């Protein structure tokens, strides 16, 4: 059966001329997704997820997801961002029945080894075995995670405020916690790929180091995150409509402090 599916995949790619410039047809997408099932070896079925099914495990899996997966699959797992949609075939919706039908051990194998011709890399050199199991648990929890649950999970792994007495005197601890969370988010959301913040990042987009001096309101910053071209004409920045209110607030706190 696996050999037949592989032959069908090759045939479909041949008929399509192997072009990645056009949106893949429904049949191409179905066959490409079926190919993901084909490559998972039978040996992967024998493993069991050794991590406990707890909120802390989900929170830690979410951290790994945001650091390594959200760039293509979006922070909500739906893959409806520019990079995920531009892939050929597009990055899979991790909340879809197809993905959710995979067992933890099958997700583990895919994450560790990747899948050729789909854009999915192997992460065995970057994500540890333990973190991959936690990631599998988080992916399976994605369809049930509400914004409130996500905030609860984020609080479990939120870093403590940095020990800076001067800053502590100037701002309440809640704000310092938000700033620390904002620093974490700019890395997780890939902001530093284009923007510079302090000594980190790149100079492709505007430097965010002195954003507080520009006098922009929190409402303006939040609106810009959600729809950049509406606030900055010609902006190439992708829309971050997937961010929760708590995440947007943390990013604003970081940029305005």
C-alpha positions in Angstrom: 0.0 0.0 0.0 2.8 2.4 0.8 4.5 1.7 -2.5 1.3 2.4 -4.4 0.8 5.7 -2.5 4.4 6.7 -3.3 3.9 6.0 -7.0 0.7 8.1 -7.0 2.6 11.0 -5.4 5.3 10.8 -8.1 2.7 10.7 -10.8 0.9 13.7 -9.4 4.0 15.7 -9.2 4.9 14.8 -12.8 1.5 15.9 -14.0 1.9 19.2 -12.2 5.2 19.8 -13.9 6.8 20.0 -10.4 6.1 23.7 -10.3 5.9 25.4 -7.0 4.7 28.7 -8.4 1.0 27.8 -8.5 -1.3 26.9 -5.6 -1.3 23.1 -5.4 -4.5 21.4 -6.5 -6.8 19.6 -4.1 -5.5 16.2 -5.3 -1.9 17.3 -5.0 -2.4 18.5 -1.5 -4.2 15.2 -0.5 -1.5 13.1 -2.0 1.2 15.2 -0.4 -0.5 14.8 3.0 -1.0 11.1 2.4 2.8 10.9 1.7 3.4 12.0 5.3 1.6 8.9 6.5 3.6 6.7 4.2 7.0 7.8 5.4 6.3 7.1 9.1 8.0 3.7 9.8 6.2 0.9 11.6 8.9 1.1 14.3 7.6 4.5 15.4 4.4 2.8 16.5 6.2 1.0 19.3 7.3 4.0 21.3 5.3 5.6 24.1 5.3 9.2 25.3 7.3 9.2 28.6 6.3 12.7 29.6 3.4 13.2 32.1 0.1 14.6 30.8 0.1 17.7 32.9 -0.4 21.4 32.4 3.3 22.0 33.0 4.2 19.6 30.2 1.8 21.4 27.9 3.3 24.8 28.9 6.8 23.5 28.2 5.6 22.0 24.9 4.1 25.3 24.0 7.4 27.1 24.6 9.2 24.7 22.2 6.4 25.2 19.7 6.7 28.9 19.8 10.5 28.8 19.4 10.7 26.4 16.5 7.3 25.8 14.9 5.2 28.9 15.0 7.1 30.6 12.2 5.6 28.3 9.7 2.6 26.9 11.6 1.4 30.1 13.3 1.2 30.4 17.1 -2.3 28.8 16.9 -1.2 25.9 14.8 -3.5 26.8 11.8 -0.5 27.7 9.6 -2.3 30.7 8.2 0.7 33.0 8.0 2.6 34.2 5.0 5.5 31.7 5.3 3.2 28.7 6.0 0.9 29.5 3.1 3.8 30.2 0.7 5.2 26.6 1.2 4.5 24.0 -1.5 2.3 22.3 -0.4 1.3 24.8 2.3 2.2 23.9 5.9 -0.4 21.6 7.4 -3.0 22.9 9.8 -1.9 21.1 13.0 -5.5 21.3 14.4 -6.9 19.4 11.4 -8.3 15.9 11.8 -5.5 14.5 9.6 -2.7 15.7 12.0 -4.8 15.0 15.1 -5.2 11.4 14.0 -1.4 10.8 14.3 -0.3 9.3 17.6 2.2 11.0 19.8 4.9 8.6 18.6 4.1 9.4 14.9 4.4 13.1 15.6 7.6 12.5 17.4 9.1 10.7 14.4 8.0 13.4 12.0 9.4 16.2 14.2 12.7 14.5 14.7 13.2 13.3 11.1 11.2 15.7 8.9 9.6 14.8 5.6 11.2 15.3 2.2 9.5 17.4 -0.5 7.1 19.1 2.1 9.3 21.8 3.6 9.1 20.0 7.0 12.7 19.8 8.3 14.0 17.3 10.8 14.7 18.8 14.3 16.7 16.1 15.9 19.8 18.4 16.1 17.8 21.3 17.6 15.0 19.8 19.8 15.8 17.2 22.4 13.9 13.9 22.6 12.2 15.0 25.8 11.1 18.3 24.4 9.8 16.5 21.2 7.5 14.4 23.3 6.2 17.5 25.1 5.7 19.1 21.8 3.6 16.1 20.6 1.4 16.5 23.7 1.0 20.2 23.0 0.1 19.7 19.3 -2.6 17.2 20.3 -4.0 19.7 22.8 -4.1 22.6 20.3 -7.8 22.2 19.2 -9.0 22.5 22.8 -6.8 25.5 23.9 -8.8 28.6 24.4 -7.1 32.1 24.9 -7.7 31.8 28.7 -6.0 28.4 28.8 -3.1 29.7 26.8 -2.6 32.5 29.3 -2.7 30.0 32.1 -0.1 27.8 30.4 2.1 30.8 29.7 2.0 31.8 33.4 3.4 28.4 34.4 6.7 29.0 32.5 6.8 32.9 32.6 10.3 34.0 33.6 10.6 36.0 36.8 11.2 39.8 36.5 14.9 40.7 36.1 16.6 41.8 39.3 17.0 45.5 38.5 16.2 47.7 41.6 16.0 50.9 39.6 13.5 49.5 37.1 11.6 47.9 40.0 11.2 51.4 41.6 10.0 52.9 38.3 7.4 50.3 37.3 5.1 47.8 39.1 6.1 44.1 39.1 3.2 43.2 36.8 4.7 45.5 34.1 8.1 44.0 34.6 6.7 40.6 34.1 5.0 41.7 30.9 8.3 43.2 29.7 10.1 39.9 30.3 7.3 38.0 28.5 7.5 40.5 25.6 11.3 39.8 25.3 10.4 36.1 25.0 7.8 36.8 22.4 10.0 38.8 20.0 12.2 35.7 19.8 9.4 33.2 19.5 7.5 35.2 16.9 10.5 35.7 14.7 10.6 39.5 15.1 14.4 39.5 15.4 14.7 38.1 11.9 13.9 41.6 10.6 14.1 44.0 13.5 16.9 44.9 15.9 16.3 45.2 19.6 19.3 46.3 21.6 22.2 44.1 20.6 20.0 41.4 19.1 18.4 41.0 15.7 18.8 42.3 12.1 18.5 45.7 10.4 16.0 44.6 7.7 13.1 46.4 9.3 12.9 49.5 11.6 15.1 49.4 14.7 12.9 48.7 17.8 15.4 49.7 20.4 14.1 53.3 20.8 10.5 52.6 19.9 9.3 54.2 23.2 10.7 57.6 22.0 8.5 57.7 18.9 5.4 58.5 20.9 3.1 55.9 19.5 0.1 54.8 21.6 -0.5 51.3 22.7 -3.6 51.3 20.5 -1.4 52.2 17.5 1.1 49.5 18.2 -1.5 46.8 18.7 -3.3 47.9 15.5 0.0 47.7 13.6 0.7 44.2 14.9 -2.7 43.1 13.6 -2.7 44.9 10.3 0.7 46.6 9.4 -0.2 48.1 6.0 -3.2 49.9 7.5 -0.8 51.8 9.8 2.4 52.0 7.7 1.8 52.3 4.0 3.6 49.7 1.9 4.7 47.6 5.0 5.9 44.1 4.2 5.5 43.0 7.8 3.1 40.0 8.2 -0.1 40.4 10.2 0.1 38.9 13.7 -3.7 38.4 14.1 -3.0 35.2 16.0 -1.6 36.9 19.0 -3.7 37.0 22.2 -4.5 40.2 24.0 -2.1 39.2 26.8 0.7 38.7 24.2 0.0 42.0 22.5 0.0 43.7 25.8 3.4 42.2 26.7 4.9 43.3 23.3 3.6 46.8 23.8 5.0 46.9 27.4 8.4 45.8 26.0 8.4 48.4 23.2 7.3 51.3 25.5 9.5 50.7 28.5 
